[in-house]
Amino acid sequence: MATETSTVEGIIRHRLSEVLGGWRGAAETAVPTIAFVVVWMLTHAVLAAVVASAVAVVLLAAVRLVQGQTVRYALSSVLTTVIAAALALRSGRAEDAFLPGILWNAALAAGGVVSIAVRWPVVGFMVAAGHPDAATDVSVYRTWRQVPGMVTVCQRLTAVLVVLFGVRLAIMLPLYLNAQVEWLGVAKIVLGWPAYLAAIAVMASILVAGHTPTIGGVDTDPPEGSGSPVA
């Protein structure tokens, strides 16, 4: 019987579970947007909406701290929130708060396509980040490519993410150009956590269905207490 790390798909499932924030981490990224849209709809005041979004981020981080948990997922949206707030306050247009996200998805889609074309799929780096030695051995970020099957599977998974980013861009860009703030908020929320779940489900089906063998133990997680087998 195959073990969790005896196939490429098993390794990827294990690694991705280490680097993704789970349902709570993903849900926390939606809360600042919900706060922004709700307050803007009630007041039509950009400043009030921006403040509400910032307060939401602070409260999420505070809850994590009180619970003795890492705040990295709660703070993952800080940079985009700050940039969005700056743009919206500068222009006075609420829809500009969504521009950083639109541009970011465009960049991710383009980057994903390029990474697939050159056979350095983005998901491969996410898998490498889940390696036990990732924090101390930068070589794990390139040696995963020694397993041809790893590259192939990661290309398929990256293609799923490219579709997700492309759908977000195709829906949100026209709404932005037409200043549809309420619908932008709805689209960002729906295309955030729910669409992310759908993409994860597709990726999971690929991983469950596949049984690509590893070659010579390359890029497998080392036994506890041993060094990394990846040179």
N, C-alpha and C positions, 0 to 999 in steps of 0.2 A: 504493500500500500504506500502511495506517495505521501511524504511528509509535507508540512507547510512550506518548507524551503527547498524541496526537491524539484520543483518546477519553477519556471520563470514567473508564471502567474501567481504562484504561492508567495514568492518573494515580494512581488509588487504589491499584493494585497496587504502583506504584513508591513511593508515599508510605508505605504500610503496611510495606513491607519495611524502611524506614528506622527506624520507631519500635518495631517488635516485636523481641524479643530472640532470635528464632530458636529452634531446638530446644534448644540448650544453656541459654539464658536461661529457657525454660519448665521444663526439667528441674530446674534448680537450685532452683526454688520448691518442688519436691516433696520434696527431700532432708531439710529440717528436719522435715517431717511424718513421713517414714519413720523417722527417728531417734527421734522422740517415741514413736511407736506401738510400735516394736520394743523400746525400753528399758522402756516401761510394761508391755508384755506379759511381759517377763522379770522385772521387779522389782515391779510394781504400786506403784511409788513415784513420786508426781507430781513431786517435786523432781528426782529422777534423770532423769526423762523430759524435763523442762524444760531441764536442764543439757545433755543430749545434743542437744536441738534447737538450743540456742544455740551449742554447739561446732560443729555442722554448718555454721551460717551463717558463723562465723568462719573455718573451714577453706576454705569455698567462696570467700570474699573473698580469703583469703591466696593461693590458687591463682591467682586472677585477677591479683592484684598481681605475683606472681612471673612470670607470663607477660606482664606489661606491658599487660594489658587493663583495660577499665573494670570497676569493681565494682558498677555500678548494678543489674545484673540479679541478682547474688549478694546484694545488700543489699535488694532489692525486698521481701523478706518480713520484714525486721527489725522494722518497726512492728507488723505483725500478730503476729509471734512474741512480741514484748515484751508486747503486750496480752493475748494468749492465755496466756502464762506467768503474768502477774499475776492473771488471773481464776482459773486452775487452782490456783495456790498459795494464793490468798485463800480459795477455797471448799473446797479439798482434793479436788475432784472432777475427774478427768481429762477427762471429757467437756466441761467448760467451756473447755478449750483450743480446742475447735472452734467455740464460740459466736461469736467475732468473724467468722470466715469465713462462717458461716450468715447473720448479720446483714448482712454486707457484700454477699453475693449477693442478699439480699432488697432492699437499697437499690439495687443495680445494676439489678435487674430492674424495680423501680418507676421508677427514673430513666430507664431505656431506654424504657419505655412512654410516659412523659410526653414525652421528647424526640421520639419519633416523632409523638405527637399534635400537638405544637406546631411540627412541621417544623424542628426543630433537632437532628437525629439525632446521637447520641453519636459514631458513627464519623466523622462530618464533622469533628469536632474532632481526632480521631486523624489524619485525612488532613491537616488543616491543620498539625499538629505536624511532619509530614514535609516541609513546604515549606522550601526552602533559606534563606528569610529569617525562619523562625518564631522564632528566638532574638532577633531585633532588631526585628521589625515585628509588633506585636500585631494589626494589621489583618487579617492572613491568617487569623485565627481567626473572622472573621465574613464576609469577602468571598467565601469559597467558596460561599456561598449565592446568589451572583449567577448561578450556573450551575444552572438548574432540574434538569437531568439529574443533577448531582452530588447534589442533595438527595434525589432519588428513589432513586438507587442506594444512597446511604448509609442511607436508611430501611430498605431491604431487608436490608442487611448488619447494621444495628442490631437488626432483628427476629430474626436468627439468634442474636445474642448474648443477647437477652432469653430466647429458648427455652433456651439453655444455662444461664443463671442460674436460670431457673425450674425446670429439671430438677434442678439441684444442690440447690435449696431443698426441693423436694418429696421428695427422697430422704433428705437429711441431717437435716432437722428432726425427723421421726419417730424416727430413730435417736438423736438427741440427747435427745429427751424420754424415751426408754426406756433411756438411759445405756449404749448399745451402743458402747463405746469402740473395740473392735477393728474393728467394722464401720464406724464413723465414719472410722477411719484408712484403711480400704480404699476407702471411698466417696470420701474427699477425694482420694486418689491417682488413682483411676480417673476421677473426674469432673474432675480437674485437667488434667494433660498429655494423656491420651488423648482426653478429651471436647473439650478445646481444639483438638486436631488435627482432630477430626471437624468441629467448627464452622468451622475455617479451610478445610477441604476444601469444605464447602458454600459458604462465602463465595467461595472461589476459583472454583468452578463458575459462580457468578453473574457473576463478573468476566470469566471466559473467554468465557462465552456472550454477554455483552452488548457492544454497540458503539455506545454513546450518544455522539454528537458533542459536543465542547465548543463554546461560542459565543463567537466573537471572541477566542479565546485566553485568556479569563478564567480565572484560577486555574491556569494552566499554569506549570511551572517556568521561570524566566528563563534565558536563555543564560548560560554561564559568563562572569563579568566584568561582567554588566549588572545593573541594578536590577530589583526585582520588578515585574511587570506589574500586580500587584494593588494598586489604590490604596485 
